[in-house]
Amino acid sequence: MKIRVIAGLFATGVLTGACVLEGVSVGAVLGFIATHAARVGEAASVLQVAIDKYRASETGLEKVKVLAEVSCHFRTHHPDEMGYLREKLAEAGVSTEIANAARKLADEKCKKQAKVPENTL
């Protein structure tokens, strides 16, 4: 426990020192970190719900629809997190065939909303 506190204080000191040297306020850096962490947390939450729905789905079509929905969500709300999405779906055991079918459905479903290249899940 004491090691974590000391490590946290050390990290805070290093961050503060770097900010002072660079002329950036600590509040701005911490605000950026907090905002970005919230977005990543929200993306992880959405993905976990989708994986749970995927596992509960009984047919391949239902699985494809769930993955297309989460892909569309990531394309519109978290376009920089598409690599994270692909990685976590692979870890969850999503087959290549289902992922490709979901990608095609997502391409059609949210193509107008998306601002990322085609063929990304």
Phi and psi restraints in degrees (range 20) as a CNS / XPLOR table:
assign (resid 1 and name C) (resid 2 and name N)
       (resid 2 and name CA) (resid 2 and name C) 1.0 -65.0 20.0 2
assign (resid 2 and name N) (resid 2 and name CA)
       (resid 2 and name C) (resid 3 and name N) 1.0 -33.2 20.0 2
assign (resid 2 and name C) (resid 3 and name N)
       (resid 3 and name CA) (resid 3 and name C) 1.0 -65.5 20.0 2
assign (resid 3 and name N) (resid 3 and name CA)
       (resid 3 and name C) (resid 4 and name N) 1.0 -39.4 20.0 2
assign (resid 3 and name C) (resid 4 and name N)
       (resid 4 and name CA) (resid 4 and name C) 1.0 -65.0 20.0 2
assign (resid 4 and name N) (resid 4 and name CA)
       (resid 4 and name C) (resid 5 and name N) 1.0 -41.2 20.0 2
assign (resid 4 and name C) (resid 5 and name N)
       (resid 5 and name CA) (resid 5 and name C) 1.0 -64.7 20.0 2
assign (resid 5 and name N) (resid 5 and name CA)
       (resid 5 and name C) (resid 6 and name N) 1.0 -44.7 20.0 2
assign (resid 5 and name C) (resid 6 and name N)
       (resid 6 and name CA) (resid 6 and name C) 1.0 -64.8 20.0 2
assign (resid 6 and name N) (resid 6 and name CA)
       (resid 6 and name C) (resid 7 and name N) 1.0 -42.7 20.0 2
assign (resid 6 and name C) (resid 7 and name N)
       (resid 7 and name CA) (resid 7 and name C) 1.0 -63.6 20.0 2
assign (resid 7 and name N) (resid 7 and name CA)
       (resid 7 and name C) (resid 8 and name N) 1.0 -40.2 20.0 2
assign (resid 7 and name C) (resid 8 and name N)
       (resid 8 and name CA) (resid 8 and name C) 1.0 -63.9 20.0 2
assign (resid 8 and name N) (resid 8 and name CA)
       (resid 8 and name C) (resid 9 and name N) 1.0 -43.1 20.0 2
assign (resid 8 and name C) (resid 9 and name N)
       (resid 9 and name CA) (resid 9 and name C) 1.0 -65.1 20.0 2
assign (resid 9 and name N) (resid 9 and name CA)
       (resid 9 and name C) (resid 10 and name N) 1.0 -40.2 20.0 2
assign (resid 9 and name C) (resid 10 and name N)
       (resid 10 and name CA) (resid 10 and name C) 1.0 -62.7 20.0 2
assign (resid 10 and name N) (resid 10 and name CA)
       (resid 10 and name C) (resid 11 and name N) 1.0 -46.2 20.0 2
assign (resid 10 and name C) (resid 11 and name N)
       (resid 11 and name CA) (resid 11 and name C) 1.0 -62.3 20.0 2
assign (resid 11 and name N) (resid 11 and name CA)
       (resid 11 and name C) (resid 12 and name N) 1.0 -40.9 20.0 2
assign (resid 11 and name C) (resid 12 and name N)
       (resid 12 and name CA) (resid 12 and name C) 1.0 -64.0 20.0 2
assign (resid 12 and name N) (resid 12 and name CA)
       (resid 12 and name C) (resid 13 and name N) 1.0 -41.2 20.0 2
assign (resid 12 and name C) (resid 13 and name N)
       (resid 13 and name CA) (resid 13 and name C) 1.0 -63.3 20.0 2
assign (resid 13 and name N) (resid 13 and name CA)
       (resid 13 and name C) (resid 14 and name N) 1.0 -43.9 20.0 2
assign (resid 13 and name C) (resid 14 and name N)
       (resid 14 and name CA) (resid 14 and name C) 1.0 -64.3 20.0 2
assign (resid 14 and name N) (resid 14 and name CA)
       (resid 14 and name C) (resid 15 and name N) 1.0 -43.5 20.0 2
assign (resid 14 and name C) (resid 15 and name N)
       (resid 15 and name CA) (resid 15 and name C) 1.0 -62.3 20.0 2
assign (resid 15 and name N) (resid 15 and name CA)
       (resid 15 and name C) (resid 16 and name N) 1.0 -44.8 20.0 2
assign (resid 15 and name C) (resid 16 and name N)
       (resid 16 and name CA) (resid 16 and name C) 1.0 -63.7 20.0 2
assign (resid 16 and name N) (resid 16 and name CA)
       (resid 16 and name C) (resid 17 and name N) 1.0 -44.5 20.0 2
assign (resid 16 and name C) (resid 17 and name N)
       (resid 17 and name CA) (resid 17 and name C) 1.0 -62.1 20.0 2
assign (resid 17 and name N) (resid 17 and name CA)
       (resid 17 and name C) (resid 18 and name N) 1.0 -43.0 20.0 2
assign (resid 17 and name C) (resid 18 and name N)
       (resid 18 and name CA) (resid 18 and name C) 1.0 -64.3 20.0 2
assign (resid 18 and name N) (resid 18 and name CA)
       (resid 18 and name C) (resid 19 and name N) 1.0 -38.0 20.0 2
assign (resid 18 and name C) (resid 19 and name N)
       (resid 19 and name CA) (resid 19 and name C) 1.0 -66.4 20.0 2
assign (resid 19 and name N) (resid 19 and name CA)
       (resid 19 and name C) (resid 20 and name N) 1.0 -41.7 20.0 2
assign (resid 19 and name C) (resid 20 and name N)
       (resid 20 and name CA) (resid 20 and name C) 1.0 -64.8 20.0 2
assign (resid 20 and name N) (resid 20 and name CA)
       (resid 20 and name C) (resid 21 and name N) 1.0 -42.2 20.0 2
assign (resid 20 and name C) (resid 21 and name N)
       (resid 21 and name CA) (resid 21 and name C) 1.0 -65.3 20.0 2
assign (resid 21 and name N) (resid 21 and name CA)
       (resid 21 and name C) (resid 22 and name N) 1.0 -35.8 20.0 2
assign (resid 21 and name C) (resid 22 and name N)
       (resid 22 and name CA) (resid 22 and name C) 1.0 -87.3 20.0 2
assign (resid 22 and name N) (resid 22 and name CA)
       (resid 22 and name C) (resid 23 and name N) 1.0 -9.0 20.0 2
assign (resid 22 and name C) (resid 23 and name N)
       (resid 23 and name CA) (resid 23 and name C) 1.0 80.1 20.0 2
assign (resid 23 and name N) (resid 23 and name CA)
       (resid 23 and name C) (resid 24 and name N) 1.0 21.2 20.0 2
assign (resid 23 and name C) (resid 24 and name N)
       (resid 24 and name CA) (resid 24 and name C) 1.0 -106.4 20.0 2
assign (resid 24 and name N) (resid 24 and name CA)
       (resid 24 and name C) (resid 25 and name N) 1.0 139.5 20.0 2
assign (resid 24 and name C) (resid 25 and name N)
       (resid 25 and name CA) (resid 25 and name C) 1.0 -73.3 20.0 2
assign (resid 25 and name N) (resid 25 and name CA)
       (resid 25 and name C) (resid 26 and name N) 1.0 144.8 20.0 2
assign (resid 25 and name C) (resid 26 and name N)
       (resid 26 and name CA) (resid 26 and name C) 1.0 -62.1 20.0 2
assign (resid 26 and name N) (resid 26 and name CA)
       (resid 26 and name C) (resid 27 and name N) 1.0 -37.6 20.0 2
assign (resid 26 and name C) (resid 27 and name N)
       (resid 27 and name CA) (resid 27 and name C) 1.0 -60.4 20.0 2
assign (resid 27 and name N) (resid 27 and name CA)
       (resid 27 and name C) (resid 28 and name N) 1.0 -38.9 20.0 2
assign (resid 27 and name C) (resid 28 and name N)
       (resid 28 and name CA) (resid 28 and name C) 1.0 -65.8 20.0 2
assign (resid 28 and name N) (resid 28 and name CA)
       (resid 28 and name C) (resid 29 and name N) 1.0 -42.8 20.0 2
assign (resid 28 and name C) (resid 29 and name N)
       (resid 29 and name CA) (resid 29 and name C) 1.0 -66.7 20.0 2
assign (resid 29 and name N) (resid 29 and name CA)
       (resid 29 and name C) (resid 30 and name N) 1.0 -46.9 20.0 2
assign (resid 29 and name C) (resid 30 and name N)
       (resid 30 and name CA) (resid 30 and name C) 1.0 -65.3 20.0 2
assign (resid 30 and name N) (resid 30 and name CA)
       (resid 30 and name C) (resid 31 and name N) 1.0 -35.4 20.0 2
assign (resid 30 and name C) (resid 31 and name N)
       (resid 31 and name CA) (resid 31 and name C) 1.0 -63.9 20.0 2
assign (resid 31 and name N) (resid 31 and name CA)
       (resid 31 and name C) (resid 32 and name N) 1.0 -42.2 20.0 2
assign (resid 31 and name C) (resid 32 and name N)
       (resid 32 and name CA) (resid 32 and name C) 1.0 -62.2 20.0 2
assign (resid 32 and name N) (resid 32 and name CA)
       (resid 32 and name C) (resid 33 and name N) 1.0 -45.7 20.0 2
assign (resid 32 and name C) (resid 33 and name N)
       (resid 33 and name CA) (resid 33 and name C) 1.0 -61.8 20.0 2
assign (resid 33 and name N) (resid 33 and name CA)
       (resid 33 and name C) (resid 34 and name N) 1.0 -44.2 20.0 2
assign (resid 33 and name C) (resid 34 and name N)
       (resid 34 and name CA) (resid 34 and name C) 1.0 -64.5 20.0 2
assign (resid 34 and name N) (resid 34 and name CA)
       (resid 34 and name C) (resid 35 and name N) 1.0 -42.3 20.0 2
assign (resid 34 and name C) (resid 35 and name N)
       (resid 35 and name CA) (resid 35 and name C) 1.0 -64.5 20.0 2
assign (resid 35 and name N) (resid 35 and name CA)
       (resid 35 and name C) (resid 36 and name N) 1.0 -46.0 20.0 2
assign (resid 35 and name C) (resid 36 and name N)
       (resid 36 and name CA) (resid 36 and name C) 1.0 -66.4 20.0 2
assign (resid 36 and name N) (resid 36 and name CA)
       (resid 36 and name C) (resid 37 and name N) 1.0 -39.6 20.0 2
assign (resid 36 and name C) (resid 37 and name N)
       (resid 37 and name CA) (resid 37 and name C) 1.0 -63.6 20.0 2
assign (resid 37 and name N) (resid 37 and name CA)
       (resid 37 and name C) (resid 38 and name N) 1.0 -37.6 20.0 2
assign (resid 37 and name C) (resid 38 and name N)
       (resid 38 and name CA) (resid 38 and name C) 1.0 -64.6 20.0 2
assign (resid 38 and name N) (resid 38 and name CA)
       (resid 38 and name C) (resid 39 and name N) 1.0 -40.7 20.0 2
assign (resid 38 and name C) (resid 39 and name N)
       (resid 39 and name CA) (resid 39 and name C) 1.0 -66.4 20.0 2
assign (resid 39 and name N) (resid 39 and name CA)
       (resid 39 and name C) (resid 40 and name N) 1.0 -41.7 20.0 2
assign (resid 39 and name C) (resid 40 and name N)
       (resid 40 and name CA) (resid 40 and name C) 1.0 -66.0 20.0 2
assign (resid 40 and name N) (resid 40 and name CA)
       (resid 40 and name C) (resid 41 and name N) 1.0 -39.6 20.0 2
assign (resid 40 and name C) (resid 41 and name N)
       (resid 41 and name CA) (resid 41 and name C) 1.0 -63.1 20.0 2
assign (resid 41 and name N) (resid 41 and name CA)
       (resid 41 and name C) (resid 42 and name N) 1.0 -39.2 20.0 2
assign (resid 41 and name C) (resid 42 and name N)
       (resid 42 and name CA) (resid 42 and name C) 1.0 -67.7 20.0 2
assign (resid 42 and name N) (resid 42 and name CA)
       (resid 42 and name C) (resid 43 and name N) 1.0 -39.8 20.0 2
assign (resid 42 and name C) (resid 43 and name N)
       (resid 43 and name CA) (resid 43 and name C) 1.0 -63.6 20.0 2
assign (resid 43 and name N) (resid 43 and name CA)
       (resid 43 and name C) (resid 44 and name N) 1.0 -42.8 20.0 2
assign (resid 43 and name C) (resid 44 and name N)
       (resid 44 and name CA) (resid 44 and name C) 1.0 -64.2 20.0 2
assign (resid 44 and name N) (resid 44 and name CA)
       (resid 44 and name C) (resid 45 and name N) 1.0 -38.1 20.0 2
assign (resid 44 and name C) (resid 45 and name N)
       (resid 45 and name CA) (resid 45 and name C) 1.0 -65.3 20.0 2
assign (resid 45 and name N) (resid 45 and name CA)
       (resid 45 and name C) (resid 46 and name N) 1.0 -46.4 20.0 2
assign (resid 45 and name C) (resid 46 and name N)
       (resid 46 and name CA) (resid 46 and name C) 1.0 -61.7 20.0 2
assign (resid 46 and name N) (resid 46 and name CA)
       (resid 46 and name C) (resid 47 and name N) 1.0 -41.6 20.0 2
assign (resid 46 and name C) (resid 47 and name N)
       (resid 47 and name CA) (resid 47 and name C) 1.0 -65.5 20.0 2
assign (resid 47 and name N) (resid 47 and name CA)
       (resid 47 and name C) (resid 48 and name N) 1.0 -41.1 20.0 2
assign (resid 47 and name C) (resid 48 and name N)
       (resid 48 and name CA) (resid 48 and name C) 1.0 -63.2 20.0 2
assign (resid 48 and name N) (resid 48 and name CA)
       (resid 48 and name C) (resid 49 and name N) 1.0 -41.4 20.0 2
assign (resid 48 and name C) (resid 49 and name N)
       (resid 49 and name CA) (resid 49 and name C) 1.0 -62.3 20.0 2
assign (resid 49 and name N) (resid 49 and name CA)
       (resid 49 and name C) (resid 50 and name N) 1.0 -41.4 20.0 2
assign (resid 49 and name C) (resid 50 and name N)
       (resid 50 and name CA) (resid 50 and name C) 1.0 -65.9 20.0 2
assign (resid 50 and name N) (resid 50 and name CA)
       (resid 50 and name C) (resid 51 and name N) 1.0 -40.1 20.0 2
assign (resid 50 and name C) (resid 51 and name N)
       (resid 51 and name CA) (resid 51 and name C) 1.0 -65.2 20.0 2
assign (resid 51 and name N) (resid 51 and name CA)
       (resid 51 and name C) (resid 52 and name N) 1.0 -39.3 20.0 2
assign (resid 51 and name C) (resid 52 and name N)
       (resid 52 and name CA) (resid 52 and name C) 1.0 -62.9 20.0 2
assign (resid 52 and name N) (resid 52 and name CA)
       (resid 52 and name C) (resid 53 and name N) 1.0 -43.3 20.0 2
assign (resid 52 and name C) (resid 53 and name N)
       (resid 53 and name CA) (resid 53 and name C) 1.0 -64.3 20.0 2
assign (resid 53 and name N) (resid 53 and name CA)
       (resid 53 and name C) (resid 54 and name N) 1.0 -39.1 20.0 2
assign (resid 53 and name C) (resid 54 and name N)
       (resid 54 and name CA) (resid 54 and name C) 1.0 -60.2 20.0 2
assign (resid 54 and name N) (resid 54 and name CA)
       (resid 54 and name C) (resid 55 and name N) 1.0 -47.4 20.0 2
assign (resid 54 and name C) (resid 55 and name N)
       (resid 55 and name CA) (resid 55 and name C) 1.0 -67.1 20.0 2
assign (resid 55 and name N) (resid 55 and name CA)
       (resid 55 and name C) (resid 56 and name N) 1.0 -30.4 20.0 2
assign (resid 55 and name C) (resid 56 and name N)
       (resid 56 and name CA) (resid 56 and name C) 1.0 -81.4 20.0 2
assign (resid 56 and name N) (resid 56 and name CA)
       (resid 56 and name C) (resid 57 and name N) 1.0 -16.3 20.0 2
assign (resid 56 and name C) (resid 57 and name N)
       (resid 57 and name CA) (resid 57 and name C) 1.0 -67.5 20.0 2
assign (resid 57 and name N) (resid 57 and name CA)
       (resid 57 and name C) (resid 58 and name N) 1.0 140.9 20.0 2
assign (resid 57 and name C) (resid 58 and name N)
       (resid 58 and name CA) (resid 58 and name C) 1.0 -96.1 20.0 2
assign (resid 58 and name N) (resid 58 and name CA)
       (resid 58 and name C) (resid 59 and name N) 1.0 -29.6 20.0 2
assign (resid 58 and name C) (resid 59 and name N)
       (resid 59 and name CA) (resid 59 and name C) 1.0 -113.2 20.0 2
assign (resid 59 and name N) (resid 59 and name CA)
       (resid 59 and name C) (resid 60 and name N) 1.0 160.6 20.0 2
assign (resid 59 and name C) (resid 60 and name N)
       (resid 60 and name CA) (resid 60 and name C) 1.0 -63.7 20.0 2
assign (resid 60 and name N) (resid 60 and name CA)
       (resid 60 and name C) (resid 61 and name N) 1.0 -35.8 20.0 2
assign (resid 60 and name C) (resid 61 and name N)
       (resid 61 and name CA) (resid 61 and name C) 1.0 -63.8 20.0 2
assign (resid 61 and name N) (resid 61 and name CA)
       (resid 61 and name C) (resid 62 and name N) 1.0 -41.6 20.0 2
assign (resid 61 and name C) (resid 62 and name N)
       (resid 62 and name CA) (resid 62 and name C) 1.0 -63.2 20.0 2
assign (resid 62 and name N) (resid 62 and name CA)
       (resid 62 and name C) (resid 63 and name N) 1.0 -40.3 20.0 2
assign (resid 62 and name C) (resid 63 and name N)
       (resid 63 and name CA) (resid 63 and name C) 1.0 -63.4 20.0 2
assign (resid 63 and name N) (resid 63 and name CA)
       (resid 63 and name C) (resid 64 and name N) 1.0 -42.9 20.0 2
assign (resid 63 and name C) (resid 64 and name N)
       (resid 64 and name CA) (resid 64 and name C) 1.0 -62.6 20.0 2
assign (resid 64 and name N) (resid 64 and name CA)
       (resid 64 and name C) (resid 65 and name N) 1.0 -42.7 20.0 2
assign (resid 64 and name C) (resid 65 and name N)
       (resid 65 and name CA) (resid 65 and name C) 1.0 -63.3 20.0 2
assign (resid 65 and name N) (resid 65 and name CA)
       (resid 65 and name C) (resid 66 and name N) 1.0 -41.3 20.0 2
assign (resid 65 and name C) (resid 66 and name N)
       (resid 66 and name CA) (resid 66 and name C) 1.0 -62.7 20.0 2
assign (resid 66 and name N) (resid 66 and name CA)
       (resid 66 and name C) (resid 67 and name N) 1.0 -45.5 20.0 2
assign (resid 66 and name C) (resid 67 and name N)
       (resid 67 and name CA) (resid 67 and name C) 1.0 -68.6 20.0 2
assign (resid 67 and name N) (resid 67 and name CA)
       (resid 67 and name C) (resid 68 and name N) 1.0 -35.6 20.0 2
assign (resid 67 and name C) (resid 68 and name N)
       (resid 68 and name CA) (resid 68 and name C) 1.0 -65.5 20.0 2
assign (resid 68 and name N) (resid 68 and name CA)
       (resid 68 and name C) (resid 69 and name N) 1.0 -38.7 20.0 2
assign (resid 68 and name C) (resid 69 and name N)
       (resid 69 and name CA) (resid 69 and name C) 1.0 -63.8 20.0 2
assign (resid 69 and name N) (resid 69 and name CA)
       (resid 69 and name C) (resid 70 and name N) 1.0 -46.0 20.0 2
assign (resid 69 and name C) (resid 70 and name N)
       (resid 70 and name CA) (resid 70 and name C) 1.0 -69.5 20.0 2
assign (resid 70 and name N) (resid 70 and name CA)
       (resid 70 and name C) (resid 71 and name N) 1.0 -34.5 20.0 2
assign (resid 70 and name C) (resid 71 and name N)
       (resid 71 and name CA) (resid 71 and name C) 1.0 -63.6 20.0 2
assign (resid 71 and name N) (resid 71 and name CA)
       (resid 71 and name C) (resid 72 and name N) 1.0 -43.0 20.0 2
assign (resid 71 and name C) (resid 72 and name N)
       (resid 72 and name CA) (resid 72 and name C) 1.0 -64.0 20.0 2
assign (resid 72 and name N) (resid 72 and name CA)
       (resid 72 and name C) (resid 73 and name N) 1.0 -40.0 20.0 2
assign (resid 72 and name C) (resid 73 and name N)
       (resid 73 and name CA) (resid 73 and name C) 1.0 -61.4 20.0 2
assign (resid 73 and name N) (resid 73 and name CA)
       (resid 73 and name C) (resid 74 and name N) 1.0 -45.9 20.0 2
assign (resid 73 and name C) (resid 74 and name N)
       (resid 74 and name CA) (resid 74 and name C) 1.0 -65.6 20.0 2
assign (resid 74 and name N) (resid 74 and name CA)
       (resid 74 and name C) (resid 75 and name N) 1.0 -38.0 20.0 2
assign (resid 74 and name C) (resid 75 and name N)
       (resid 75 and name CA) (resid 75 and name C) 1.0 -63.3 20.0 2
assign (resid 75 and name N) (resid 75 and name CA)
       (resid 75 and name C) (resid 76 and name N) 1.0 -37.1 20.0 2
assign (resid 75 and name C) (resid 76 and name N)
       (resid 76 and name CA) (resid 76 and name C) 1.0 -89.1 20.0 2
assign (resid 76 and name N) (resid 76 and name CA)
       (resid 76 and name C) (resid 77 and name N) 1.0 -32.4 20.0 2
assign (resid 76 and name C) (resid 77 and name N)
       (resid 77 and name CA) (resid 77 and name C) 1.0 -107.7 20.0 2
assign (resid 77 and name N) (resid 77 and name CA)
       (resid 77 and name C) (resid 78 and name N) 1.0 -26.7 20.0 2
assign (resid 77 and name C) (resid 78 and name N)
       (resid 78 and name CA) (resid 78 and name C) 1.0 -137.9 20.0 2
assign (resid 78 and name N) (resid 78 and name CA)
       (resid 78 and name C) (resid 79 and name N) 1.0 59.3 20.0 2
assign (resid 78 and name C) (resid 79 and name N)
       (resid 79 and name CA) (resid 79 and name C) 1.0 -62.8 20.0 2
assign (resid 79 and name N) (resid 79 and name CA)
       (resid 79 and name C) (resid 80 and name N) 1.0 -24.1 20.0 2
assign (resid 79 and name C) (resid 80 and name N)
       (resid 80 and name CA) (resid 80 and name C) 1.0 -80.7 20.0 2
assign (resid 80 and name N) (resid 80 and name CA)
       (resid 80 and name C) (resid 81 and name N) 1.0 -6.6 20.0 2
assign (resid 80 and name C) (resid 81 and name N)
       (resid 81 and name CA) (resid 81 and name C) 1.0 -104.6 20.0 2
assign (resid 81 and name N) (resid 81 and name CA)
       (resid 81 and name C) (resid 82 and name N) 1.0 15.9 20.0 2
assign (resid 81 and name C) (resid 82 and name N)
       (resid 82 and name CA) (resid 82 and name C) 1.0 -64.8 20.0 2
assign (resid 82 and name N) (resid 82 and name CA)
       (resid 82 and name C) (resid 83 and name N) 1.0 -35.2 20.0 2
assign (resid 82 and name C) (resid 83 and name N)
       (resid 83 and name CA) (resid 83 and name C) 1.0 -62.8 20.0 2
assign (resid 83 and name N) (resid 83 and name CA)
       (resid 83 and name C) (resid 84 and name N) 1.0 -40.7 20.0 2
assign (resid 83 and name C) (resid 84 and name N)
       (resid 84 and name CA) (resid 84 and name C) 1.0 -60.8 20.0 2
assign (resid 84 and name N) (resid 84 and name CA)
       (resid 84 and name C) (resid 85 and name N) 1.0 -42.9 20.0 2
assign (resid 84 and name C) (resid 85 and name N)
       (resid 85 and name CA) (resid 85 and name C) 1.0 -60.9 20.0 2
assign (resid 85 and name N) (resid 85 and name CA)
       (resid 85 and name C) (resid 86 and name N) 1.0 -49.4 20.0 2
assign (resid 85 and name C) (resid 86 and name N)
       (resid 86 and name CA) (resid 86 and name C) 1.0 -60.7 20.0 2
assign (resid 86 and name N) (resid 86 and name CA)
       (resid 86 and name C) (resid 87 and name N) 1.0 -42.3 20.0 2
assign (resid 86 and name C) (resid 87 and name N)
       (resid 87 and name CA) (resid 87 and name C) 1.0 -62.3 20.0 2
assign (resid 87 and name N) (resid 87 and name CA)
       (resid 87 and name C) (resid 88 and name N) 1.0 -47.1 20.0 2
assign (resid 87 and name C) (resid 88 and name N)
       (resid 88 and name CA) (resid 88 and name C) 1.0 -69.6 20.0 2
assign (resid 88 and name N) (resid 88 and name CA)
       (resid 88 and name C) (resid 89 and name N) 1.0 -34.5 20.0 2
assign (resid 88 and name C) (resid 89 and name N)
       (resid 89 and name CA) (resid 89 and name C) 1.0 -67.6 20.0 2
assign (resid 89 and name N) (resid 89 and name CA)
       (resid 89 and name C) (resid 90 and name N) 1.0 -37.9 20.0 2
assign (resid 89 and name C) (resid 90 and name N)
       (resid 90 and name CA) (resid 90 and name C) 1.0 -64.8 20.0 2
assign (resid 90 and name N) (resid 90 and name CA)
       (resid 90 and name C) (resid 91 and name N) 1.0 -40.9 20.0 2
assign (resid 90 and name C) (resid 91 and name N)
       (resid 91 and name CA) (resid 91 and name C) 1.0 -63.7 20.0 2
assign (resid 91 and name N) (resid 91 and name CA)
       (resid 91 and name C) (resid 92 and name N) 1.0 -32.0 20.0 2
assign (resid 91 and name C) (resid 92 and name N)
       (resid 92 and name CA) (resid 92 and name C) 1.0 -78.4 20.0 2
assign (resid 92 and name N) (resid 92 and name CA)
       (resid 92 and name C) (resid 93 and name N) 1.0 -6.0 20.0 2
assign (resid 92 and name C) (resid 93 and name N)
       (resid 93 and name CA) (resid 93 and name C) 1.0 87.9 20.0 2
assign (resid 93 and name N) (resid 93 and name CA)
       (resid 93 and name C) (resid 94 and name N) 1.0 23.6 20.0 2
assign (resid 93 and name C) (resid 94 and name N)
       (resid 94 and name CA) (resid 94 and name C) 1.0 -71.8 20.0 2
assign (resid 94 and name N) (resid 94 and name CA)
       (resid 94 and name C) (resid 95 and name N) 1.0 127.8 20.0 2
assign (resid 94 and name C) (resid 95 and name N)
       (resid 95 and name CA) (resid 95 and name C) 1.0 -70.9 20.0 2
assign (resid 95 and name N) (resid 95 and name CA)
       (resid 95 and name C) (resid 96 and name N) 1.0 156.6 20.0 2
assign (resid 95 and name C) (resid 96 and name N)
       (resid 96 and name CA) (resid 96 and name C) 1.0 -63.7 20.0 2
assign (resid 96 and name N) (resid 96 and name CA)
       (resid 96 and name C) (resid 97 and name N) 1.0 -38.4 20.0 2
assign (resid 96 and name C) (resid 97 and name N)
       (resid 97 and name CA) (resid 97 and name C) 1.0 -62.7 20.0 2
assign (resid 97 and name N) (resid 97 and name CA)
       (resid 97 and name C) (resid 98 and name N) 1.0 -46.4 20.0 2
assign (resid 97 and name C) (resid 98 and name N)
       (resid 98 and name CA) (resid 98 and name C) 1.0 -67.3 20.0 2
assign (resid 98 and name N) (resid 98 and name CA)
       (resid 98 and name C) (resid 99 and name N) 1.0 -39.8 20.0 2
assign (resid 98 and name C) (resid 99 and name N)
       (resid 99 and name CA) (resid 99 and name C) 1.0 -62.5 20.0 2
assign (resid 99 and name N) (resid 99 and name CA)
       (resid 99 and name C) (resid 100 and name N) 1.0 -42.1 20.0 2
assign (resid 99 and name C) (resid 100 and name N)
       (resid 100 and name CA) (resid 100 and name C) 1.0 -65.8 20.0 2
assign (resid 100 and name N) (resid 100 and name CA)
       (resid 100 and name C) (resid 101 and name N) 1.0 -40.9 20.0 2
assign (resid 100 and name C) (resid 101 and name N)
       (resid 101 and name CA) (resid 101 and name C) 1.0 -65.0 20.0 2
assign (resid 101 and name N) (resid 101 and name CA)
       (resid 101 and name C) (resid 102 and name N) 1.0 -40.3 20.0 2
assign (resid 101 and name C) (resid 102 and name N)
       (resid 102 and name CA) (resid 102 and name C) 1.0 -66.2 20.0 2
assign (resid 102 and name N) (resid 102 and name CA)
       (resid 102 and name C) (resid 103 and name N) 1.0 -37.5 20.0 2
assign (resid 102 and name C) (resid 103 and name N)
       (resid 103 and name CA) (resid 103 and name C) 1.0 -62.3 20.0 2
assign (resid 103 and name N) (resid 103 and name CA)
       (resid 103 and name C) (resid 104 and name N) 1.0 -44.1 20.0 2
assign (resid 103 and name C) (resid 104 and name N)
       (resid 104 and name CA) (resid 104 and name C) 1.0 -64.3 20.0 2
assign (resid 104 and name N) (resid 104 and name CA)
       (resid 104 and name C) (resid 105 and name N) 1.0 -43.0 20.0 2
assign (resid 104 and name C) (resid 105 and name N)
       (resid 105 and name CA) (resid 105 and name C) 1.0 -64.3 20.0 2
assign (resid 105 and name N) (resid 105 and name CA)
       (resid 105 and name C) (resid 106 and name N) 1.0 -41.6 20.0 2
assign (resid 105 and name C) (resid 106 and name N)
       (resid 106 and name CA) (resid 106 and name C) 1.0 -66.1 20.0 2
assign (resid 106 and name N) (resid 106 and name CA)
       (resid 106 and name C) (resid 107 and name N) 1.0 -36.6 20.0 2
assign (resid 106 and name C) (resid 107 and name N)
       (resid 107 and name CA) (resid 107 and name C) 1.0 -57.3 20.0 2
assign (resid 107 and name N) (resid 107 and name CA)
       (resid 107 and name C) (resid 108 and name N) 1.0 -42.5 20.0 2
assign (resid 107 and name C) (resid 108 and name N)
       (resid 108 and name CA) (resid 108 and name C) 1.0 -74.7 20.0 2
assign (resid 108 and name N) (resid 108 and name CA)
       (resid 108 and name C) (resid 109 and name N) 1.0 -42.2 20.0 2
assign (resid 108 and name C) (resid 109 and name N)
       (resid 109 and name CA) (resid 109 and name C) 1.0 -69.0 20.0 2
assign (resid 109 and name N) (resid 109 and name CA)
       (resid 109 and name C) (resid 110 and name N) 1.0 -43.4 20.0 2
assign (resid 109 and name C) (resid 110 and name N)
       (resid 110 and name CA) (resid 110 and name C) 1.0 -125.6 20.0 2
assign (resid 110 and name N) (resid 110 and name CA)
       (resid 110 and name C) (resid 111 and name N) 1.0 26.8 20.0 2
assign (resid 110 and name C) (resid 111 and name N)
       (resid 111 and name CA) (resid 111 and name C) 1.0 -60.4 20.0 2
assign (resid 111 and name N) (resid 111 and name CA)
       (resid 111 and name C) (resid 112 and name N) 1.0 -38.1 20.0 2
assign (resid 111 and name C) (resid 112 and name N)
       (resid 112 and name CA) (resid 112 and name C) 1.0 -69.2 20.0 2
assign (resid 112 and name N) (resid 112 and name CA)
       (resid 112 and name C) (resid 113 and name N) 1.0 -32.5 20.0 2
assign (resid 112 and name C) (resid 113 and name N)
       (resid 113 and name CA) (resid 113 and name C) 1.0 -83.9 20.0 2
assign (resid 113 and name N) (resid 113 and name CA)
       (resid 113 and name C) (resid 114 and name N) 1.0 -29.3 20.0 2
assign (resid 113 and name C) (resid 114 and name N)
       (resid 114 and name CA) (resid 114 and name C) 1.0 -75.5 20.0 2
assign (resid 114 and name N) (resid 114 and name CA)
       (resid 114 and name C) (resid 115 and name N) 1.0 146.4 20.0 2
assign (resid 114 and name C) (resid 115 and name N)
       (resid 115 and name CA) (resid 115 and name C) 1.0 -124.8 20.0 2
assign (resid 115 and name N) (resid 115 and name CA)
       (resid 115 and name C) (resid 116 and name N) 1.0 36.1 20.0 2
assign (resid 115 and name C) (resid 116 and name N)
       (resid 116 and name CA) (resid 116 and name C) 1.0 -124.8 20.0 2
assign (resid 116 and name N) (resid 116 and name CA)
       (resid 116 and name C) (resid 117 and name N) 1.0 159.4 20.0 2
assign (resid 116 and name C) (resid 117 and name N)
       (resid 117 and name CA) (resid 117 and name C) 1.0 -61.3 20.0 2
assign (resid 117 and name N) (resid 117 and name CA)
       (resid 117 and name C) (resid 118 and name N) 1.0 155.7 20.0 2
assign (resid 117 and name C) (resid 118 and name N)
       (resid 118 and name CA) (resid 118 and name C) 1.0 -65.0 20.0 2
assign (resid 118 and name N) (resid 118 and name CA)
       (resid 118 and name C) (resid 119 and name N) 1.0 165.2 20.0 2
assign (resid 118 and name C) (resid 119 and name N)
       (resid 119 and name CA) (resid 119 and name C) 1.0 63.5 20.0 2
assign (resid 119 and name N) (resid 119 and name CA)
       (resid 119 and name C) (resid 120 and name N) 1.0 37.3 20.0 2
assign (resid 119 and name C) (resid 120 and name N)
       (resid 120 and name CA) (resid 120 and name C) 1.0 -121.2 20.0 2
assign (resid 120 and name N) (resid 120 and name CA)
       (resid 120 and name C) (resid 121 and name N) 1.0 134.8 20.0 2
